[in-house]
Structures are given as structure tokens and as C-alpha cells.
Amino acid sequence: MRTIVWHLVDAMGAADELWGKERIISEVIRTQRADARLEPRLICFTGGGLARACEAQNVPVVRLEPRARRFPYRSLPALLRVLRTAPGAVLHTHGYKANIVGRLARLAGAPVSRVVSTCHGWPDETRATRTYNALDRWTAILSDATTVPDDAMLRRFPAFARARVRRVMNAVPERSPATPERRRAARERFGWDEGSFVVGTIGRLTPEKGVLDALEAAAQLRSRRVVWAFAGSGPLEALLRTAGEHVCCAGYVRPSGPFLDGLDAFVQSSRSEGLSLALLEAMSAALPIVATDVGATAAAVDDEREALLVPARDPQALAAAVARLHDDPALRARLGRAARERFDPTFRIERQAHEFERAYGLS
């Protein structure tokens, strides 16, 4: 008999693009569907791209009242009704609002076997989010286990709750490095000629992702025939599409594999970051990497070993690191090999799925 795992997710974007937390949940659900012991289901406060993606895979989806998006505690009665349809299920919550509501459901008598909460990140951008983030950490004692992607987040929990917090690093499905045939196909698809040195980045096209810093770095490297390719969508997309021939805006690309196949190097230019899934995908693809030293990036790659790390908000350092890769094929090969070697034991999706199973008490 399969164990039902309810994935409770707070606010999601309305578009079909999946970023960050939503991508992680999507991959976890996909992996759990292939496990004969588990039956993943999705509960969301409002609909969105993740809900539609799950429905397309015949994953059961329950939408709670739309009015609860801003104040999700109002969804508690509806959530309790859903959880009572499957006594003994695991409740896996995602995001600070969902974590808090899931813990309240347990206090209210929800018939779940375990509550596992995942903190994907704490963007302290407003007074409201700072309050939610603090509540998320202080109520962690009410979950059987809380997971975070890096040690820096773990250390922010109060001492009395820390024993129930464990690190489960982000992960992605494995993809082999590009073959010559795949590289040619990718270059033809995106219009990159073989004589160009193409560096690429994947992510939301926002200032916080360092897009403006990358754009300034790209301008500094025009004389070297470096093409800077952006895969993603967001408010800066229109700016990128008019930036010049040295900039390619590929739009939202999913799956990302064909985009990565055509690159000579991968760049993460974020001003803030958790543990980037795109970075992990670049490691799996054995690409040489330039990344800003933010968030949990240094937990995935070491400077000069698997990547070149540079300060955030420093276009000159970003351009200089890319220029090093452009000029040194041996360095590119060494970094790419090391990145792939580090990816194999640490960042495969199967490892993350197994660690969640342990948190569920199933292994």
C-alpha cells in the first residue's frame, strides 16, 4: 500500500513557468510518482503553473479558497477537511506560509502521520515577509522535521528548534554532457555560430538575478566575440531583446538541456540566491562556471576548483572571469570535469528524494 504524501504549497505564480521552489516541488513529485511506496498529491492555496503541471501528469490537485492567498490561515478549515480524507498521510509543506498553516493543522488535530516542512528561502524584502520568516523558524518545533538547503539557513533557527532541522540540499535530474551532435543542434536552434564563444545564464530576468550586472559585463566583452545568452522571462526581457547582437534572449526554455548543450560556459550573476537549480544543471552538463559568491553557491562549488567565484554586483569581476575562460581552454576543461565529478554523488535528484523519505520516517 502506498503512503500518501500531501505537498502543501503556498503562493504560486499564475504563469506556466516554474522557478525555484515550484521547480523543486515538481521534480520531487515526479520522482515520488516513480516510487512504488509513495503517492504524491498537491494542495495549493491558489492555482498556478505547478498545479497545471501536476494535473497534466495525473497527480491529484486540491485548490483551497483563493481568498486565503494573502492570509492562508483562513484556509485551515478547508485544509483539515482535505487531510481527513486520507488518515495517516504525510504532510510535506513548502514555504513559510504553508509551513505555518501545516503546523496549525497538526495542532488542530489533522490525522497525519508526520509533518515535514521545507524552508526554500527567506527573502526578507518586506515587514510582512520578515514576520512570516521569523514565525517559520520559531514554529519549527511543531514539525517532525524541517529541511533547509544550506547550513547558513539552519543556523538561523532558535536553539530549541534546531534539533528538528536538517539540511537537504537541492538537487536536479542528471543530464549527460553535450555530444557534438547535440551541441550542433543547440547552436542551430538558438542561432549561435560555431565561431562565437557563448556564455549563458538561466533564471528570472530581474535585477535581483544580476541581469543588469551581466548585461554590463557582456558589453565589456564584445570585442572578444562573446555572446551572452539569457534563458528566462521577466520584466527585463524587453531590454535584453534590444541590447545588441552580442546578447541573445532565448525566452523561457524548458527543459533547459538543449540550451545548456550549446554553451561554452555558464554564468550565475545573482545578487542573492539560495542554491540555484540552474547552477546544478550546469554542473551536471560539465560546463565551466562563473558564479557570484552568494547564498549557498559556495556549498556547491569551490573557487578555482569547480567554478570561478566573483563578488556580487561587480560587472568588472564577472567580465574578467568570463574572459579567463574565453582565453584558457584547459581551464574550461578542468573546471567542467570537476563540476561534473562533484555533481554525481551530491546533487542528483535521487539523493534528495531519499533524504525526504528519511524525514518521512520511511527509510
C-alpha positions in Angstrom: 0.0 0.0 0.0 1.4 3.4 -1.0 1.9 6.2 1.6 0.1 9.3 0.5 2.3 12.4 0.7 0.4 15.7 0.6 2.6 18.6 -0.7 1.1 21.8 0.6 2.4 24.8 -1.3 1.8 28.5 -0.6 1.5 31.3 -3.2 2.4 30.3 -6.8 2.8 32.3 -9.9 -0.1 32.3 -12.4 2.2 31.7 -15.4 3.2 28.3 -16.6 6.9 29.0 -16.0 8.3 27.1 -13.0 11.1 28.7 -11.0 12.9 28.0 -7.7 10.5 26.4 -5.2 8.0 25.3 -7.8 10.6 23.5 -9.9 12.0 21.7 -6.8 8.5 20.5 -5.8 7.7 19.5 -9.4 10.9 17.3 -9.5 10.2 15.8 -6.1 6.7 14.9 -7.1 7.9 13.4 -10.4 10.5 11.3 -8.6 8.0 10.2 -5.9 5.5 9.1 -8.6 8.1 6.6 -9.8 8.4 5.1 -6.3 6.0 2.2 -5.7 5.8 3.1 -2.0 4.6 6.7 -2.4 1.6 8.5 -3.8 2.3 12.3 -4.0 -0.6 14.8 -4.1 -0.7 18.6 -4.3 -2.6 21.0 -2.1 -2.3 24.7 -3.1 -4.0 27.9 -1.8 -4.5 29.1 -5.4 -3.9 27.6 -8.8 -0.8 28.2 -10.9 1.7 26.7 -13.2 2.7 23.9 -10.8 -0.9 22.9 -10.3 -1.5 22.6 -14.0 1.8 20.7 -14.5 0.8 18.2 -11.8 -2.7 17.8 -13.3 -1.1 17.1 -16.7 0.8 14.2 -15.0 -2.4 12.9 -13.4 -1.2 14.0 -9.9 -4.3 14.8 -7.7 -4.5 18.5 -7.0 -6.7 20.2 -4.4 -7.1 24.0 -4.6 -8.2 25.7 -1.3 -10.1 29.0 -1.2 -8.5 31.7 -3.4 -9.2 34.3 -0.8 -6.7 32.6 1.5 -3.7 33.5 -0.6 -2.7 36.6 1.5 -3.8 35.2 4.8 -3.6 31.4 4.4 -4.6 30.6 8.0 -8.2 31.2 6.7 -7.7 28.0 4.7 -7.3 25.9 7.9 -10.8 24.5 8.0 -10.7 23.6 4.3 -7.2 22.1 4.7 -8.4 20.0 7.7 -11.3 18.6 5.6 -8.8 17.5 2.9 -6.4 15.9 5.3 -9.2 13.9 6.9 -9.9 12.2 3.6 -6.6 10.3 3.9 -5.7 9.5 7.6 -2.1 8.6 8.2 -0.7 10.5 5.2 2.5 12.5 5.4 2.0 16.3 5.1 5.0 17.9 3.4 4.7 21.7 3.5 6.7 24.1 1.3 7.3 27.8 2.0 6.9 29.9 5.1 3.1 30.4 4.9 2.4 26.7 4.1 4.8 25.6 6.9 2.9 27.7 9.5 -0.5 26.6 8.3 0.6 22.9 8.2 1.8 23.1 11.8 -1.5 24.7 12.8 -3.4 21.9 11.1 -1.5 19.4 13.3 -2.4 21.4 16.4 -6.0 21.3 15.3 -6.0 17.5 15.1 -5.2 16.7 11.5 -4.8 12.9 11.1 -1.4 13.0 9.6 1.5 10.6 10.5 4.2 13.2 10.1 4.6 16.9 9.3 7.7 17.7 7.3 8.4 21.4 6.5 10.8 22.7 3.8 12.2 26.2 4.0 13.2 27.1 0.5 14.5 30.5 1.4 13.6 33.6 3.4 13.5 36.7 1.2 13.5 39.4 3.8 12.0 42.0 1.5 9.1 43.5 3.4 8.0 43.8 7.0 5.3 41.1 6.3 7.8 38.6 4.9 10.2 39.2 7.7 7.5 38.4 10.2 6.5 35.3 8.3 10.1 34.2 8.1 10.6 34.6 11.8 7.4 32.7 12.6 8.5 29.9 10.3 11.7 29.5 12.2 10.2 29.8 15.7 7.3 27.3 15.0 9.7 24.7 13.5 9.5 22.8 16.8 5.9 21.8 15.8 7.1 19.8 12.7 8.6 16.3 13.0 11.3 17.6 10.7 12.2 20.8 8.9 14.6 20.9 6.0 16.7 23.7 4.6 19.1 23.7 1.6 22.1 25.1 3.3 23.8 25.4 6.7 23.5 29.2 6.8 19.7 28.9 7.0 20.0 26.1 9.6 22.0 28.4 11.9 19.2 31.0 11.9 16.8 28.7 13.8 16.4 29.2 17.5 18.4 26.7 19.5 15.3 25.0 20.9 14.1 24.1 17.4 17.4 23.3 15.8 17.4 19.6 16.7 14.5 19.0 14.4 16.1 20.9 11.4 18.2 19.1 8.9 20.0 20.1 5.7 18.6 18.6 2.5 20.5 20.2 -0.4 18.7 21.0 -3.6 19.1 18.5 -6.5 18.2 18.1 -10.1 17.9 15.1 -12.6 21.1 14.0 -14.1 21.9 15.0 -17.7 25.0 13.9 -19.6 27.4 16.4 -21.1 26.6 17.5 -24.6 27.7 15.4 -27.5 29.0 17.1 -30.7 25.6 16.3 -32.3 23.7 17.9 -29.5 25.9 20.9 -29.5 25.4 21.5 -33.2 21.6 21.1 -32.9 21.5 23.6 -30.0 23.6 26.1 -31.9 21.3 25.9 -34.9 18.2 26.2 -32.7 19.4 29.4 -30.9 21.3 30.9 -33.9 24.8 30.8 -32.4 27.6 30.2 -34.9 30.5 28.0 -34.1 32.9 30.8 -34.1 31.2 32.6 -31.1 32.1 31.9 -27.5 28.6 31.6 -25.9 28.1 32.1 -22.2 24.6 31.5 -20.8 22.5 32.1 -17.8 19.1 30.7 -16.8 16.7 32.4 -14.4 14.1 35.1 -13.9 15.0 38.2 -15.8 15.1 40.6 -12.8 17.7 42.9 -11.3 17.9 40.6 -8.2 19.2 37.9 -10.5 22.0 40.2 -11.6 20.8 40.6 -15.1 21.9 44.2 -15.3 25.3 43.3 -14.0 25.6 40.5 -16.6 24.5 43.0 -19.3 27.2 45.4 -18.3 29.8 42.6 -18.3 28.6 41.4 -21.7 29.2 44.9 -23.1 32.8 44.8 -21.9 33.4 41.6 -23.8 32.0 42.5 -27.2 35.4 42.7 -28.8 36.1 39.1 -28.0 33.1 37.8 -29.9 31.5 36.7 -26.6 27.7 36.1 -26.9 25.8 36.4 -23.7 22.6 34.2 -23.8 19.8 34.7 -21.3 17.1 32.0 -20.9 14.2 33.1 -18.8 11.3 35.5 -18.6 10.6 38.6 -16.5 10.5 42.4 -16.5 13.9 42.9 -18.1 13.1 40.7 -21.1 12.3 43.6 -23.4 15.6 45.4 -22.5 17.6 42.3 -23.4 15.9 41.8 -26.7 17.2 45.3 -27.8 20.6 45.1 -26.2 22.5 44.3 -29.4 23.9 41.3 -31.4 26.2 40.3 -28.5 23.1 39.5 -26.4 20.7 36.7 -27.1 17.3 36.5 -25.2 16.1 32.9 -25.7 12.9 33.4 -23.6 11.7 30.8 -21.1 13.3 27.4 -22.1 12.1 24.2 -20.5 13.6 21.7 -20.4 16.9 23.6 -20.1 19.1 20.8 -21.5 19.1 21.9 -25.2 20.0 25.5 -24.1 22.9 24.2 -21.9 24.1 21.9 -24.8 25.1 24.9 -26.9 27.0 26.9 -24.3 30.8 27.2 -23.9 30.4 28.4 -20.2 27.6 29.0 -17.7 27.2 32.2 -15.6 25.3 32.8 -12.5 25.2 36.6 -11.8 22.7 36.7 -9.0 22.8 39.4 -6.3 21.1 37.0 -3.9 20.5 33.3 -4.3 19.7 30.1 -2.4 21.1 27.0 -4.1 20.5 27.6 -7.7 19.0 24.7 -9.7 20.4 26.1 -12.9 23.9 26.0 -11.3 23.4 22.4 -10.5 22.2 21.7 -14.1 25.3 23.3 -15.4 27.4 21.1 -13.1 25.7 18.0 -14.5 26.4 19.2 -18.0 30.1 19.6 -17.2 30.2 23.2 -18.1 32.8 25.6 -16.8 31.1 28.0 -14.4 31.4 31.6 -13.3 29.2 32.4 -10.3 28.7 35.2 -7.8 29.6 34.1 -4.3 26.1 34.5 -2.8 23.8 32.2 -0.7 24.7 28.6 -0.8 26.7 28.8 -4.0 30.0 28.1 -2.2 28.4 25.0 -0.7 28.1 23.6 -4.3 31.3 24.8 -5.9 34.7 25.8 -4.7 36.5 28.8 -6.2 39.1 27.8 -8.8 38.1 24.1 -8.4 34.6 23.7 -9.8 34.0 27.3 -10.7 35.3 30.8 -10.7 33.6 32.7 -7.9 33.3 36.5 -8.1 31.6 39.1 -5.8 28.0 40.1 -6.5 27.2 43.4 -8.1 30.6 43.5 -9.7 30.3 43.5 -13.6 34.1 44.0 -14.0 34.9 40.9 -12.0 32.2 39.0 -13.9 33.7 40.1 -17.2 37.2 39.3 -16.1 36.3 35.7 -15.1 34.5 35.1 -18.4 37.5 36.5 -20.2 39.7 34.0 -18.4 37.5 31.1 -19.6 37.5 32.5 -23.1 41.3 32.6 -23.2 42.1 29.3 -21.5 40.6 26.1 -23.0 42.5 24.0 -20.4 40.9 25.9 -17.5 37.4 25.4 -19.1 38.0 21.7 -19.4 39.4 21.3 -15.8 36.5 23.2 -14.2 33.9 21.4 -16.2 35.3 18.0 -15.3 35.5 18.9 -11.6 32.0 20.3 -11.6 30.6 17.1 -13.1 32.5 14.9 -10.6 31.1 16.9 -7.7 27.6 16.7 -9.0 27.5 13.0 -9.3 27.4 12.0 -5.6 25.9 15.1 -4.2 23.3 16.8 -6.3 21.3 14.0 -8.1 17.6 14.1 -7.5 17.6 10.5 -6.3 19.7 11.6 -3.3 17.3 14.4 -2.4 14.3 12.1 -2.7 16.0 9.5 -0.4 16.6 12.2 2.3 13.0 13.3 2.2 12.0 9.7 2.6 14.1 9.6 5.8 12.3 12.7 7.0 9.0 11.0 6.3 10.2 8.1 8.5 10.1 5.6 5.6 13.8 4.7 5.4 
